[in-house]
Amino acid sequence: WEPDLNLQLRLQAKVAIFTGDTVANRWTQLTATGRESYGITPAPGTAIPDALDYIKEPDQSHFCVLSLNLTHIDVLHLGDRHRRATFRQSQDWQGQWVAP
């Protein structure tokens, strides 16, 4: 949602998840501080007795890279008269007006 433009976008994609040796080069490109974010014990969201009662140790097994293949775009403009269009990869991204 982009309020200044009154524009809403919805995107659909197929996602591939890459881990382990496949993303080792990406892991080494992270800063030391960045790598620490992928090794918090206990796991994020776990209740802890004190605010700082956790450990940060880099762990590449918690790191992955997502690759998205966009398949569908839905664009809605909320103006005086709403307009909506869809675009699909399966239709060579040719736009189609649809009812808002």
Secondary structure, DSSP 4 states (H G I P E B T S, - for coil): -BTTTTEEEEEEEEEEEE-GGGGHHHHHHS-HHHHHTT-EESPTT---SSTT--EE---GGG--EEEEEEEEEEEEE-SSS-EEEEEEGGGTT-EEEE--
